[in-house]
Amino acid sequence: MISRRAVLGSAAVLAGASAVSGRVQAASIPEAATSTATTMQPPLFPSSGPDYQPVVTLNGWTLPWRMNGDWKEFHLVAEPVVREFAPGMVAHLWGYNGQAPGPTIEAVEGDKVRIFVTNKLPEHTSVHWHGMLLPNGMDGVGGLTQPHIKPGKTFVYEFVLKKSGTFMYHPHSDEMVQMAMGMMGFFVVHPRDRKFMPVDRDFVFLASAYAIEPGSYLPKVAEMTDFNMWTWNSRVFPGIDTLPVRLGDRVRVRMGNLTMTNHPMHIHGHEIFVTCTDGGWVPETARWPEVTIDLPVGSMRAFEFVADAPGDWAFHCHKSHHTMNAMGHDIRNFVGVQKRDLVKSVRKLVPDYMPMGSAGMADMGEMEMPLPDNTLPMMTGFGQFGPIEMGGMFTTVKIREGLAANDYTDPPPYKNPAGTVAYEVASATAPPAKQSASPPKSKPAIEMKVIKPPMNHKGH
């Protein structure tokens, strides 16, 4: 649910990021919307001005605005927040308007935008508008292009949106700490011409990474390489929203990367084309088909595809350790090792000891084991055919016939047509038995839970 709150009145001191025009109009600061919802909120359609297909933010929402003369006004509040990564784990972060990442800002090419930023953090901050063309004094680099925004103060940024595209916002004050604490958000500028680059569905998310020890709640902000929670919009599988799509829709997915490493983003079942970066739109003559797109550090990418194949299609980072939760790299490899004698000795000291890894980790997929407080299973999730054994940066694109336009309700599992599901045969030489499209009868859905060693993700 999105509520509205009054933050500051007309008596607030305005400290413009640079020379601010229209100060009399700007004196009345709009209310600031806030949300703590962890599921994707409906698209926010424009009530005036040029028409466009609004985006939907995975596990997030779009910031409302008001018109004040010919200015479109927004209000961001930088503040401490609590964010659920997935059921069973929350993190104490910094963000905007109740969430980390903050709400998505949407506007139209040519709009005059006025963005108020109120600082409720314990230290100063600023906001940089990543990729946008604007006056130097509005660029948001604390100490270089503007004074830092002190705690309790409100600054205002004013600029004209010179080009459409895919952008983001984040601090440029104490950047190491503030971005590691989750301060970031999406900024989408739609083309003024509704016929330019049209799509039926437009999804957005930001990739971020955290180092949070099991049982703790705060990220280790000085960490550079050893992360254990790889997130999209500060959520991990199975907590990441699915992408519901109507069969035949043209779909755009916009991604930003504010982690410390690149991410090869891979989608199953479709060929995709990069159509936009944070530098602008990619001409059709410069595109080529892909199924995996590299998302560099500090960059934005938007890809498009036609949803012409129904099903539940995996969508994930292709670095395997980025599709796991709370995983340490110090775990020993015991594949093929017989540990019976060792187990007998260890159980004399630890009666509940259970050996793991002699046949890989997948055999743990249907077991429940105790976990430390406030952490998640390394691999988890259960689908109609059994354990999914994923975590981190993983979700599904659910393509269905008959979905209504702008219906983003999560559909039930896909019913595969008869004869289209891989199946078991008695032997390599036996003739195939008649296949059924129905999933096998199995135990009730159980999320995999494993006891994890101390994390050590050096170099990832």
N, C-alpha and C positions, 0 to 999 in steps of 0.2 A: 504494500500500500504506500502511496505517495501522499504526504501531508505537506502543509505549508506552515512556515513559522516566520514571525517578524524578528529580524535580527537587529537592525539598527534603524533609527528614525532620521528625520531631517536634520537633527542636531549633530549627526556624525561628522567627523573631520574627514574630508576627502584629500587624499594625497595622490594625485594623479601620477601614473607611470611616466607621463611626459606632459607637455602643455595640453590641457583638456579643453575641447570646445564644448559649448553648451553646458557650462557648469550650473546655470540656474535650473535647467531641466534635470541635470544629474543629481541635484541636491536631495531628492526624495528617492531613497534606495528601495528597490523592490524586495518583497519578501523572498526568502530562500526556501525552495522546496527541499524536502529531505525524504530518504527512503532507506529502509533496512531490509527490503525484500531480497531474497536470494534466487528468485526465479525471474525469467525473462518477462518484462512488462510489455503490454501492447504497444504498437507503434503510435507515435504522437503526430497526428496529421495536422498540417497547417490550417489555422482558422482564417488567415488572411494572407495576401501576397501571392506570389507564384506557387503553383501546385507542384508537388513532388511526391515520389514514393518514399516514405520515411523508413529509416533503418530500425532494426530491432537489435538490442544489445544482449548477448548471451549473459544470463544471470544478472541483468542490469536494466537500465531505464534511460530515458531521454529527459534532459532538464527543460522544464517549461520556461517560457519567456513572456514578456509583456512588450507592447508597443508604446513608445513614448515619443510622440511626434513621428519622425521618420527613422528613429533609432529602435533597434531590437535589443532589449535589455535582459541580461541574465545575471544571476547572483550565485557565485560559488563561495562556500564556506570551508576553509581548510581546518580540519579538526581530527582528534583521535576517534577511531571507530573500532568496532568489533566485527570481524568478518568470519562467517562460517565457510571453511574450505570444502567440506562435505559433512554429512551427518556424523558426529563423533569427534569433530575437531574444529576449534575456533582459534583465531589469531587476533592479537591486539595490535592494530595497525594505525597508520595515519592515512586519511583520505579526504574526500570532499562530500559534503551534504549527506553524511550518514553512511557512506560506503567507500570501499577501496576495491577497484578503481572508482573514481568519481563518475557522475552521470555523463552520458554522451551529450555533446552540444551539437545541434543541427541548425543550419541556416542556409541561405541561398546566395550564390554568386552575385556580387553587387550590393548585398545588404550592408548597412551601417550598423555595427554591433557595439554595444556598450556592456562590458562585463565587469561587475563589481566583485571584488575578492576580499572577503573578511577572514582575518587570521585568528583562529581559536587554538592554535598550537602553542606549546610552551617556548618556542623559539621563532625567530623571524623566518619569512618565506618570500617567494615570488612565483609568478607563473609565466613560463615560456610557451609560446604558441608554435609548436614544432612544425616546420615546413611552410608556414604561412608568410606571405609577402606583406609587410606592414612597416610603418615608420620605426626607425631605430629605437626611439624612446619607448615603444610599446612592446619590444621584443622580450622583456621579462627576465633579463640577466641581472640579478641583484648585484649592486656595486658598480656595474659597467654601464648599463643603460637606464637604471632607475635605482632609487633607494630601496633597501629591503623593507618588506612589510612587517612591521613590528607586531608582537602579540597584542590583540585587542583592536588593531587598526584595520581600516578598510581602504583599499586602493581601487581605482577604476581604470580600465583599459578601454580605449576607443579606437576603432580602425574600420576601414572598409574592406570587405572580402573581395580581393581582386581576382581570385580564380577559384573554380570548383575543384574538389578532390578529396583526398583522404589524409587527415592530419591528426595530431594529438596535442595534449597539453600536459606539462609536468613542471616541477619546480626547477629553478636555477639558483637556489640558495641552499647551502649545506646539502648538495645534490646526492652525495653518497648515502647519507642517512635517510633523507626524505623519500627518495625513490625506493630504497631498500625497505622502507616502511609502507610502501604501497601507493604513494602519491602520483597519480597519473589519470588520464582520461582521454576519451576519443573526441575528435572535432571533425564533423562531416559537413562539407560545403557542397550543396547540390547545384547542378547546372541550372542556369536561369531558363534555358530552353528545355522544356519537359521532354522533347523528342531526342535530346542528346544523351546517349548512353543509357537508355531505359532498361530497367529490370523489373521483374515481378516481385522478387524478394531480395532484401539487402541486409545481411548480418554483419555485426562487428564484434571484435573482441581484442583485448590486449594480452600478450604473453608476459608473465612476470614470474620470478623465482624467489624462493625464500629458504633460509636455513633456520629451522625451528626444531630444537631438540624435543624428543618425546617427553611429555609431561610439562613442557614449558609453553608459553604463549607469545613471547616476543621474538621477532626475527633477530638474527645476529647480523647487525647492519654493516659490520666491517668485513664480512665474508665476501670473497671474490670468485671462488671456484667451487666450494664445497656446499652445494645446495641439495636439499632433500625434498622440497615440494615445488614441483613444476606445474604452473597454473595457467589457465585461461581465465581472465577476469577474476583472479584470486579465487578460483574454484578448481578442484581436481576431480577426475573420474572416481566414483560415479556421480559426483555433484555437478558436473557441467551439463548445461541444457543441451538437448538434442536440437537439430535443425530440421523442423518439419517443412516439407516442400511439396507442392502440388505437381503431379506428373505433367511434364511439358513446360513448366515454368523456366524462365531465364533467371538464374540465381547469381548474386554477387556476394562474396565473402571478403570483408575487409579485415586485415590483421595488422597489429603493431607489435613490435618486439622491444621491450625494455628489460630484458634479462642480460646476462653477461656472455651469452653465446648465441650462435645461430641456430635456427630450427628448420629442418627439412620437412615441411608440412605436406602430408600425403593424403590423398582422397582415393577411395576405392570406387571402381565401377564407372568412372567417367573421365573424359579428358577435359582439361581446364586450361584457361588462358589468362596470363597476367594482363590486366587492363588498366591498372593504375598503380602508381607508387606515390610516396610523399612528395615527389617532384612534379607530378602531374599525370595526365592520362596518356596511355601508350597507344600510338596510332595502330590501326588494324594491320597495316603492312609490316609492323615490327613485332607482331606476336607469333608465338609458335605453341603447338599443343604440348602439354605436360600432364603428369599425374602427381609429381612432387615439385614443390616450389620452395626454394630456400628463402627464409626470412632472416635477413641480416640483423645484427645488433643495431638498435636505434633507428630502425627503418619501418616503413609501412608497405604493405603489398595488398592489392585487391585482385582477386581472380574471379572469373565468371565461367559458368557452364550451363548447358541446357539439361534439365533433369529429365532425361529420356528413358531411364531404366528404374522401374520401381524396386523397392527393397529397403533394407536397413544397411546402409553403407558406412563402413568405418572411416573416420577422419581423425588424423593424429599426427603428432611429431614422429618422425621415423628414427630418432635416436632412442634406442630401446630403454635406456635408463630414464628417459623423460616421460615414459608411460608407466612409471611405477611411483608409488608413494613411500616416503620415509625409508628409503633404501640406503644402506651403507655399502661401501665398496671393500670393506675389510673381510667380508665373509669368505671362508675357504671353499674351494671346489672339491667336494667329496663324491662327485659322480663316479660310480663304479666301485667305490670303496665299501668293503664290508666292515661294519663297526660293531658287531655283536659283542666281542670281548671288551671293547672300549666302553660300550653302553653299560655293561654289568658293573664295571669299575666306577663309572661316573655316578650311577644310580645309588651307590653306597653313600655318596655325599649329597646328591641331589635326586631324591626319590622320583620326582616328576619329570626328570630329564627325558626329552624325546629327540632322537637323532633326526637331522634334516639334511636333504640334499643328495642322498645316495643315488637317487634316480631322477635328479632334477627337482624343481620346485612345484611342478604342476600337480603332483599327488596331494598337495595341501589344499587344492582348490575347493573341496567341500568340507573342510574341517574348520572348527572354531577353536581358537587358542587365545589365552589371555593377552591383553595389550596394556602397555603403560597408559596412564591418563593422557587425554588430549593428543592422540595421534591416530593414524589410520593404517589399515592393512597395506602391505607392500603391493600386493596384487589383489584385485577385488572385482566385484560385479558378477551378476548371474543372468544369462540370457535364456531363451527358450530351449536351447540345446545343451546347456551346461554352463560351467564357469567361464567367464570372459577373460579373467586373468590379466587385467589391465589396471592402470591408475594414471595419475598425472594428466598429461595433455592428450586426452582421448575422449571422443564422443561419437555420435552417429548422425548421419544425414538420412532422415526418414522420408522417402519419396513415396507418395500415395496418390492414386487416382481419386478424384472427387473431393479433395480438400477445397474449402471455400477460399477465395482471395482473402489474404490477411488473417487467415486462421492459423495460429501458431500453437494450437493444442498438441501435446505430445501424443502421437498415435500409439496404439498397442503394437506388439511385435508383428512383423510382416508375415503374411500367410503365403508361403511359396507355392506356386503351381505344382501339381503332381509331376514327378519326373525331373525336378530341377534342383534337388538337394543331394549332395554327396552322401553315399551310403556304404555300409559295410557289406563285403562279400565273404563267403565261407572260406575261400582260398583263392590264390592267384589264378588258378586254372578253372575254377568252378564257374558255370554260367551265372550271370547276375540274376538275383532274385528281383521280384517286382518291388519297385521302390514306393515308399509312402512319403508324402510331403509333411506328414504330421511329426512333430518332435517326439523323441522317445520319452516314456514315462520316467520321471526322475524324482529325486528327493526335492522337498521344498527349497525355494531359493535361499541360499546361504552365501553371504559375502565372506570371501576368504580372509582369515585373520592369521597373521604370523607374528612371532616375536622377532624383532629386528635387532641386529647388532648396531653399535654406535655408527653414525653416518660418517662416511669419508668419501666425498664425491670429487676428489681433486681432479682438475682438468676437464670437468664437465659443466 
